[in-house]
């Protein structure tokens, strides 16, 4: 097919922007860039009217904070969010904002030095599980009665909050809610191509296969189905397997087994009959050149080129990719339309549902050494109030947004989430706990916004995020890692035809022999603590 490389320049520029949009997609990683200096932030009044009921604190309060700073919207001392917090709470910050690439190193140095700030904003729970039981952070559950807003939220969202529970039964991290919606994924397809070929959106495995065959016939040089993010860990299988009635291994959630709510049991998806059906089907697509041949190794840039150049027409990715592709491609190809596709059901036990992907583990921890614990807790509690959520999403009433008669809001100036974050500091690390995702939806096109609303209807229940004690973690890190490595290696061979599917039973025996029962036992014991905490 003719390649539209001139359009890819703008597409690749947008790639960097999208990487930032997906705030929860990557946790802080190690690196050595110099951290930003610690700065004191205390916004001037600028003629602003004080909050009608008066600020949270009668006298000024300064809170020290360590947080990561995203390269696409680096921390700014003059952000409006800081001015709003000062106006409504009388809180100023001493902020140490460290680039996300160097945050993990800075965190490790801070923890080893012992001189902790009042608040640390963490993405992920690895540090929470490591340092919380050692006494570094406050157990939030011990102070519930001091935090009426948080307590009310917790009582209404207990099941969600317990995803943040530590193995010792403590809650060290204040659970964020709202921004995790940026991680929502789903099936995407080229609606303009489907319309041109008069193809209907498939709802079953058979219809899905027939659509791929029709696309291949119409575009012989194409590979109708493409994926990315398979390399190494086969992570896309976490999105694919649930529609087959199975599950995959999600080490980011501390989970190798899948939990079946209907039976209350943990099952290992990659050795199930449903998973065999999945592998058999995708091997067939690979053999018949309906699936991109390098799907196990292609990087994000290569996948973007394939989708933009109409070499493939169906994929799975973040829903924000709808605007990402459409905005970039329509200058040269006005009809180009990437759209959301409701999930087909696959296999004998499949469902027209999709893995719950609007998830993330973010939030503040409070240093156990803070000298102003009551004030710090009161400030975080304010973030769980209706006022705090509203102000930290939208700003002052009517200042930055217009509101229609039906309550729908639109930003006056911002057309992308990146613009909004860069200009105001809203929805940036350290400046939200509860977030109204309508604030980001207001930057989406109508197509992407409608896709998000529709995708929510097809969510499967969120799988538990587990916390292991020391003995369980040893099994997770040794037995679990060995099993994960073996499964990924053998499934790759099955998918590519390097190992016959006639050997599936032998593969199952091989995986079981690596200690699968031990791995299951620690999932059961860890989840038993969650159930006990739920009462």
Steps between C-alpha positions, in 0.01 A plus 500: 500500500608855443675630812409844633831575664440875491219451748718302733703802604202649674395155623831437670491842662164404642651177628706689749190691604296185545769343713438786736122480474508148634612619841449168670648279231852493635622521851813686594811320385862521597728750333759763580380842382568771751194552723331837502594715797264526794302821478257672730167578339264756645275660242422866515136591531488671162177672601314170535191487718540271803286190536153595620522284813858597572809284439557161660763643738472838668877545494742420214633144491803379305516132400808335352439265208698265276338419167597399150480760224387392156717617210195600298375733775790565739423653836452879492505728802233724347243227429145606569434183700746623763329836519162334543627271777647798682177697464268224622725332759773751593755230414829572324747234394868435510511282192778272386382413150724242332478392137325164470815339356698584814224472759565143612864577572404815691239305696752233596749762615231679698385182672853387583587846635200503728426871455153461350274782389147521643345355183630278221289442189558148370402329175475127562516321833847341505647764730186495713528126555873524566519793739153517655533191721842630611327796662588769245141600425190568704228232506202698374251265665619617842383856428165450327307698759717806430410490131123517449517551123741213448306279739177558307677426172665189643174358631342542158803365308642240738549227238693742279705636790606153609700467179740733685513286814840383625577142598504597868140622478593869502406765243806718445406660168201729448319348198469725197182472297417652162829548318534123462237533226781620269611137479178376338557274200285318250464369147551763230424473130512701179137596457562669164646177360214294641248741347673488162486120501148492649620294795312473827676516836550139618340376822622138503818309425360374171399849388839634607677243283269568204571873523874438497463276196294764318757770577783278381315434177438870441855599598725200417820669618353580842507317831153594626577448872793660683612524862779669691646449850537126462879509522643308795202470735215448248313771693222542244373158602372665818259690274423212264450199730195618701275506192582130466391433858859476619776720645871564467785593735507860620812546709432875516195413712696241703285234341580195289163331556157634410219525754157363408242691703221257413683206661731680739801312359839588352584343165814504287384618158800406283450126559120498457303354211369849424855620458579212270207612285646854497849383399361269233299783347782755495742243360251446218483875435880512495525209255240653267672841504202666661715605798805724471792253477730689740229561762720348771785744443365817338561820696254786546636711215482207260144425607401866454638493145312179419168643620551844341604353166189278479705181512280382789145592599421349843697524822481539879630810671421803715176669397686832477661353188178586320580871516871429465459340156201695371646841582829411334368330188201706394704785358613268221215249508176669613303175525752325726302378801633293784203403717409291803378145444292329767674176605399184315464179698748225424513128561250268661485692829570851375311820580437832326699670773848639534763491773465783749780736400405837656724427795812622673656522844587861579479717807664671797679337788556698821833486676481353848759761600300805400484760776157623386303181452160649585540777243629268230210259552251787499637624168483157333152454643397825331606347168229236554231761553259603224659844506851360468409267213320779315775758542787263420323391181343816362640793696291789628132499398457612141849643463654253256194318372153561358204299626197416285145480631529121530810535716750406229824692532752602238836667548514856368855474369633145528454251217728226635569360843865591457414868451281495809766337716783718376306820558334423834659200672163323522520120475875498568682283755458631852199721435204265502359215704144496367468620142193555282604333175251719317776759525713299259202381297432867427825506299398199288330514164138388490618169350745420777263617772219280366742206476590539866137508607421192291807306617394537862195286422722205408725489807558174679548530877840628607735223605639530854839664553681289759755575770730217610675454830870415509458125465241534224712751312790257496277248323369772267851615408648154449230251403288771336786638294600154381145418399453834326820452301408147396142591406607796287763291323270208425199708400717692254604169346139379476389826338776491240467128431842421643333253735204287402174555681486120524745552788266722702445238771875455534539878533236506776688228689826692462347815650333314785832336587659842554291551815163621374326375816737708717427807291127443528526464878653845549225659288242334722665602826560859387141538383369347822642803679311729264175315566563518873556875475172531310324321784 
